[in-house]
Amino acid sequence: MSSRHLDIAALGGYAPPLRPVDLGPLDVVIAPSRGGQFYARSPFDLGPYEAKVTGWLDRWAALRPDNVFLAERRGEAWQTITYAEARQKARPLAQALLARGLSAERPLVILSGNSIAHALLGLAALYAGIPYAPLSPAYALAAPDFARLKSIIALLTPGLVFAEDGALYAPALAALPADIPRLVVLDDLLTTEATAALDQANAAVGPDTIAKFMFTSGSTAAPKAVITTHRMLCANQAMIAHVLRFLRREPPVLVDWLPWSHSFGGNQNFNLVLAHGGTLYIDAGRPGPEGMAATLANLRDISPTLHFNVPAGLESLLPHLARDKKLATNFFRRLQLTFFAGAPMTRASYEAWDDMPVEACGEKIVTMSGYGATESGPATTFWTPFIRPEGGVGLPLPGSELKLVPQGEKLEVRAKGANVTPGYWRDAQATEQAFDDDGFFRLGDALRLAEATAPRLGFCFDGRIGEDFKLATGTWVSTGPLRDAVLAAFAPFVQDVVIAGEGEAFAAALVFPNFEACQSLAAGLASPAELVAHRDVRAKFQALLDGFAGGAKGASRRIARLVLLAAPASAAAGELTDKGGLNRMAVLANRALEAAGLFSAMPSAQVIRASAVPANARFGPPS
């Protein structure tokens, strides 16, 4: 595919007018191998990239010292810090960390959410060659027993734990071993004088130095500490910059809520701003009723040039942008593109988002996505409007090679490249199991070519290998594609869904309703418990289920029963990740009674059953 400036002459599925954006080319080379497996790589060279993350900080502090690097809300005003100020403050903090004897064996742990203080201390650790672990605030705030926090602390043996809000994090800090030093105020450390020892430590930092320990979300297993090197982070930004070529000319401006405890927000987005001398406005909001007000206030102030989000975040923004023309105009005014990741986006939501900027600014704006994992830095593939298939994740980025290995009816994806982790910290067994004999990392997901005879159309996500299960008949159920099909068919009345049925005669669903949409069916009822029991709501779901089950081809694509859950997914119970995604295993464990009730020979009245079920379907547990 040729490299070109994207304009209305190269629509890639869009209708004009389309706002021009300079995107680099993507292509693929396929190399078949034995046993049906094959390799896929980009034909483009990655080229040189920075040796360490703080090289970007040094560069922009010298070239753009007065440019705002970070900003966060303090009341109605924005508190800002420039590149020169960030470097000036990071150095004494780095010296203070060295003086405390921190190292890979005694790293820094940061409990706080996204903030300037968090960023400065993280940059200080990177500057001194000290790994740090930004932990999900939910481990310290939403979990009453602090079980995950304690297990992480035991694994890392930190030399210092930082919590910016000492009062808020006091119970979590009190639960830690008494011999671990705590820090709640940075001001005293800022008076530390940087010495030659710091310059020596910084000079010793190289591509293979550990930058961070990033913890996996734990959606299919206990969180593991992903060793994240400077090479991974720097190479990944070069891979991304190959596609987002416009960043070379205009520093990015982001208004971003995505948590730094996860790779999407903390590695991709934060480092994208740092690598290109841009500005990151830290958004204290998040998708959902409780956090949306803060996000909307920020987007009324700031016009971003790039917008990163998860599908749930874009869906939460849609009604507000539709109602508030001034907000929509400000949001889309300078936007080059929208990028979503973390989960597939339904066709209805994608089309609604695609149409939204036309009303606000008279142009369509590119929306794109990709695929990756915490262990891959995260970005591994991107798609652009030139190659996007429906539900696609695109093609390998330069420097990334994929290996597709048949697993039953699916193709397990494995990755190799400078962006891939060397393993898991202090877990030799998990590290050994993670890599195959050719050195490819097992990502645990399945991909498929959109068109087997046209690889240039890219790959599609085909579910998590570990979440698929067999029915009693021996038929495999692919939970990812089935979940996506349910979300599309039941839109807009479903927020999310968990597929169940391992060892049972049929697949069923635990449904988290979209209560706002369900209100239209039962006007005047505010209680979720009332909504899920309301006659008209249940009638709508009955009709949707009958239509879905009746049109499904085969038991692996059919939902025979569902139950509507009145209680939303709980972050405290581990059901929600920081990015708003569902932890399937936690939902099934926490709602075992509801899940078991779906397969009872005599289900309760809460279970909605499809009217048309194949005659050979056997209900109840298999004999």
N, C-alpha and C positions, 0 to 999 in steps of 0.2 A: 504494500500500500504506500502510495507516495506521500511524502511530507508536504503539507500545504496549510495555508491559512484557512481556517474554517469559516465559510460564509454561506450565503444563501444559494450559491452555486453547487454546494456540496452538502446537501441537507441531511443525508443519512437517516431518513424517516421523519424529519421535521417538516412542517409546512412553513413557508416564509411569513413574516420576516424573522430571521434568526440573528441575534446579536453576534457579531464576529468575535472569535476567540482563537488564539494561536495555540494549537495543539500539535505535539510531535507525533510521529508515526508509530504504529504498532503492527507487527506481523508475526508469523510463527513458522518455525521449521519443525516438521514432524519426522521422527526417526523410529520406525517400527522395530520391535525386538521380539524375543522368544515368548511363547505362551500367551500371545495376545496383548502383552504390555507394549507401551510405546513411550517415547520421550518427546517433550515439547519445549522449545526454547525460542527466545527472541533472536532474530538475525542481527540485531543492532548491538554494538559494543557498549558496555557501560561507561568506559572512559574513566579518567581520574576522579577521585573524590577526596574530601577532607579526611585527615588522619584522626582527628578527635573533635568531639562536639564543641568544646570551648574554642576551637579555632574560629568558628563562626562569631562567637562573642568578641574575640580579639579583633577580628576584621571589621565588624560594624562599629565597634567602639572607636576605631581609628578612622574609618571612612564616613560614618554617619553618626557622630557622637551625640548629636542633639535630637535624633529621631526617637520618637516614643517607641519603646519596645513592649512594655506591659502596662495595662491600666486595669484598675478595679474600682467598683463603686464604693464610695464612702458617703452615705446619705444620698444627697442629690447630685453630688459632684464626683468626678473621676479622679482618683489618685493615680498618677503616672510615674513611670521611671524610664529614663532614656537608656540607650545602649552604653554610653559612657558611665552613667551612674550605676547601672547593673554590674559592670565589670569592676568599678571602683569599690562596690560593696561586697561583691563575691570574693574578692581576694582576701580581705581580713577574715571573713567567715571561713574561707578555706584554711587559712593559717590556724585559726582556732580549732578546727576539726583535726588538723594534723597534731596540734599540741595535746589533744585528748587521746591520741594514739589510735584513731580509727583506721580501719583497713578492711580488706575483703573478709577477714575472719571476725572483725568487729565493725560491721557497716553501720551506716546511718539509716534509721527508720523514720519516715515522715507519716504521721497519722492524719494531718490536716488535709482538707480539700484544696481545690485550686486557689492560689492566692499569690501575691507578689512575694510574700515572705517564703512560701513554699518554693517558688521558683528560684529565689536567691540562694537558699540553702542547698537546693539540688544542684545548681550551677557551681556553687562553692565546692561541693563534694566532687563533682566532675573535674573541676579545675585542679584539685589536689590528688586526683586518681583514686578517690575513695568511692566504692559502690554505695548506692543508696536504694532503698525500697520504698516507693510511694504506695501506701496501703489504702485499700478502700475504706472510707470513713465508716461504712456500715459495720465493719468488723469491730469498731470501737464505740459506735453510737447505737446501732440498731439491734445488736445481738446481746441479750441480757446476761449470758454466761461467758461471753468473750472467748468461746472455745477456739474459734479459728484464729483469733488474734494471738492467743497463748501458744498455739501450735506453730504459728509463723515466727514468733519471737524465739521459741525454743530452737527452731531450725536455723535462724539467722545469727543468734547470739550477738545482738547489736551492741555497739559501744555507746550509742546515744539514740534516744527517741525524742522526736520533736512533735509537739502539739501546740499549734498557734494559740488556740483558745483553751487555756488551762482549766477554766471552770467547766467548760463543756465536756472536755475529755478527762476530767478528774477521775470518774469511776474506772475508766479503762486504764489510766495510768496507775491507779491504785492496785489493779489486778495483776500488774507486771511484777516480776521478781524484783526485790528491793535493791539488788546490786546494780541494776541497769540505770545509768544516768538519764535524767529527764531534762528537757529544755522547752520552755514556753515563751521566752522573750529573746529576740535576736539582738536587741539594742546593745547589750553589754558586750557582745562578741564583735560588734562593728568597730570597736576601739582597738582591737588587736592589730598590732603592727605586722604587716607582711614582711617576711625575711627571705634571704637567699634560699632557705630550705623549701619554701613554697615554689620558687622558680625551678629548683631542682626536681621537686615532685611533679610539677607540671610538665617539665621537659621529658620525664620518664613515661608520661601517658602516651600510649600508642593505640593502634587499631585493635589490638587484642586485649587491651585493658578492660576490665569489667566496668561498665558504666552504671548499670542498674540491675536489681533483681525485680523483675516484673512477675506478678502472680497471675496465673491463669484464673479464669472466672469460676472454675469449679462446677460448670454446668453438667459435666458427665463424670467427674471424679473430684477428689480433694484437690484444692489449689496447690500448684507446684511452683517453685521459684525458678523462673526462666532466666538463665544467665544471658544478659543483654550487653553486648560489647560496643565500644565506640565504632568499630568497623560496621556492625549491623546497622547502627543508627545513621552513620554517614553515608554508607552505600545505599541505604533505602531512600534517602533524600535525593541522591543522584538519579536513582531509578524513577522516582516520582517526577523530578524536574525534566526528565526526558519527555514526558507526556505533557505536563503543565508548563509548556515552553514560555508562555506569556509572563511567568514569574521572573524571567530574566530582565524584563523591562520595567515592571511595576511591582514594588514590594507589596505583599499581600496584607490585607486588613481583615481580621477575623473577629467576630463576636461569637465566642465558643464556650459551651457549657460542658463538653465531653470530659469526663474525669481523667485526671492525669494518672490515676492508679491503673488505667487500662491503656493498651497500646495505641488505640485509635486517637484518643485525645492527648496522651502524655508523650507518645513517641512521634506519631505522624504529624499531628497538627501543631504541637508546640515547636517541634524541630523544623517544620516547614516555615514557620514564621521566623525563627532564629536563623535558619540557613539563608534566607533571602532578605534579611534586614527589614522585616515587616513589623506590624503592630498587632498584638493580641489583646483584645478587650475581654477580660475574664467575666463570663456570664455566670452569676450565682444562681440563675434559674435552671429549670430542667423541664422536660415534657411532663404534662399532667396538670391537674387543677392547682396543686399547691405551688408549683414553681413557675408557671407560665407568666404570671404577672411581672416577675423580675425580668424575664427574657423579653417580653414585649416592651417594657420601659427602656431596656438597653437598645433594642432595634429601632425604637423611635429616635434615639440619640445618634446612633452610629450606622452609617451605610457600609456594609461589608463588601469586599471585592470577591470573597470566596465564602461559601457556606457549607460546613460539614455537619452532618447529622445522621441519626438513625431514622429508619422509616417512621417509627412512632413519633419522633420529634417533628418531622415534616407534616405528618397527619395532624398533630396538635396545633401547628401553626396555621394550617389551611383555613379554618373558619374565621380566625382573627384577621388574616390578610384579606379574606373575602369581604368582611364587614367594614374594615377600616382602610379606606383608600389612601389616606395620608401615610399610614404605616406601610402599606404595600409599596407605595411610590418610593419611600425612603429605603426600604429593604432592597428593592430591585434596581435602584438607581445606578449603582456602580458594579453590580454583581456580574462576574465573569462566568461563573458556573456554580452549580450545586453538586455536591458529592455526598452520596449516602452509602452506608455500609453497616455491618453488624447483623443484618437480617435482610431477607428478600422484601421487595416492595410489591404490593398488589397492583395489578394493572389499573384498577380504578383510581387508586391513590396516585400512581405515577402520572396518569393522564390528567388528573386534577391539578397536580403540581406543575406539570408541563404547560398547562393552559393559563395558570395564575398570572405570570408576568405580562401577558398580552394585554390584559385589562389595565394593569398598573403602568406599563411603560411602552406599550405598543410593539414589543418584541418578545420572541421566545428566547429562552436562555438555556444553554446546554445543561442537562442533568446527566450525571454519569456515576459509575460505581466501580467496584473491584472486589478482590478477594485477598484475604490474608489471615494471619493469626499472630498471637502474641509471640510465638516462636519464630516468626519470619519478619519481624521488625516494625510494622506488620505487613506492608504492601507486597504482594506477589504478582497479582494480575490487575490490570485496569481494562475497562472498555471505554471506547469513545463512540460518538454517533456514527462513525464510519463502520463499526463492526458489531454494534450491539444487537444481539438476539434477545427475544423476550426472556426475561429472567436471567440474563447472562452475567458472567463475571469477567468476560473479556479474554485477553491474551497475556502471556508472560511478559513482564517488564524486562528491559535489558539487564543482564546479569542474573536472571532467575531461570532455572531449569526445572521443569516438572517431569515426574515419572508417573504414568498412569498404569496401575496394576489391577487386573481383574480380581474382583472379590464377589463371587456369586454373579449376580446380574449387574453389578456396579463396577465402577472404576475408582479405586482408591487413589487419592492424589498424594504424592510425596514431593518434597522440594529440596533443592540444593542451590546454594548461592552465598554471596558475602553477607546477605541479610538474614541468614538462618543461624539460630542459636547453636553454640557448641554443646548445650545440654542443660540439665537441671541441677541446681546447686545442692550439693551434699546428698545426691540421690543417684548413685551409680547405676542401680538397677533400672530405674525409669529412663535414664539417659541411654543405656544400652538397648532397651526395648524400643526407644523412639527412632532409632536409625536402622536402616536396612544394610545389607552387606555392601551395597554400592555407595554408602554414605548419604543417602537421601533421607530426609526427615519425614516421618509418617505424621501427616497433619490430622489424620482421623476423619477426614471428610471424603466425599465422593464428588467427582466432577464428570460431566459428559460433554462431548462435542455437540454444539447446537445442530450441526449438520455433519455427519460422518464423512461425507464426500467433499465438504468445503470447510476445512479447518480454520480458514481466515475469519469465519463468522464467530469464532471464539468458543469458550467453554460456558457451560451452565452449572450452577451449583445443584448437586443431586443428593443433599442430605448428609447428616452425620452418620458415619458407619456404626458407631457405638449406640445410637438411638434406634436403629432399625430392629425389628423383632419378627418372630415367626408366629403365625396363627396356629391353632391346633391342627389344622390341615397340612401344615408344613409350608404354607404360602408366606413369603416374606412381605412385610409391610414397610415401605419406605416412608418414615414419619415426616421427613422434611417436605417432599413434594405433596404429600397428603395434607399436611397442615396448610401449606400455601393454597391448595385447592379449596379447602374449607374456608379460609379467610376471604378468598375471592368470591366464592359462591354466597357467603353469608353477609357480605359487606352491605351496609355499614354497621350492622348490629353486633359484630363480634370484635372485641379488642385483641384477644389472643386465644389460643387453643392448645391443649396438650392431648396428644393421641395416646390411647392406651389399648391394651388387648393382647399382650404377650401370652401365648399359650391358650388363648380363648378362641371361640369359634368365629369371632368377628372383631372388627376394630370399632372403638367408640371414642368419645371426646369429652374432656372436661373443658367447658367453655367459660371464658371470662367475657361477659357481655360488655358492649360499649353502652354504658348506662345513659349517656347523653342521647345517643341515637334511639335507645329503647324508650326514652321519655316521649318520643313522638307517637308511640303506640299506646301509651298509658298516661295521658296528660294529667298533671296534678299529683302524681305519685313521685316522691323524692327518695324514698327508702329503697336501697338495692334489694332488700329482702322482699319488699312489696312488688318490685318490678319483676323479679324472676318468677314470682308466683302469679302474676297478673294474667288473666285469661287471654287478652289480646297479644301480649308478648309471647306467651307459650304457643298460641295459634300461629303466629308468624314463624317461630322457630320450627314448629311442626311442619309447616308448608315448605320451609327452606330445606329441612332435613329430608322430607319426602322427595323433593325435586332432586336433591344431591344424590341420595341413595338410589333412586330410580334411574338416574342417568349414568351411574358409575358402571364401568366395565371391569368386573371382577372384584373379589372380596378385598384385595389389597388396596383398592381405590375407593372403597365404600365405607361410610360411617353408618352403622346400624342404630346406634343410640347416642344420646348426649345428655348431659346434666348442666344446668346453668348455675354458676357459682355466684353467690351473693357477696362473699367476702373477696375483695380484690387481692391480687398477688402481694405477698408480704416480703419486703426487703429484710425485716428482722428475722424472718424464718428462712432466709436464704433462697426465697423463690424468685427474687428479682436481682439481676446484676446492676451495677452502677449505670450501665447504659440503657437500662429499662427493659432488657431482654429477659425472657423466662428461663429459669433453671428447671428443665423438665423433670429431672430426677427428684429434686426437692419438692416440686408440686405433687408428684405422684406419692412421695413418702408422707408428706404432710396431710394430704387429702385422701388417705388410703380408704377410708370408709366410703367416700363418694365414688372413688374409682372401682371398688369392689361392687358397689351397688349397681353399677352399669351392667354387670355381667350376671346378676342374680337371676335365677329361674323365675322369681316373682319380684320384679323390680318395684321400687316404691313409686308413688305418684310423681315424685320430682323428676324421674327419668323420662325423657321424651324418646319414644321409639318410632323408627321409620315404619310407615304403614305398609310399604312394599319391601318385603325381605325375601330373598330366595328360599324356596321350599326346603333346600338341603341345609339351611343354616341351623346349627344346634346351639341352643342357649344354655347358659349355666356353665360351670367348670367342666373341662373335658374329663371323660372317664378314663 
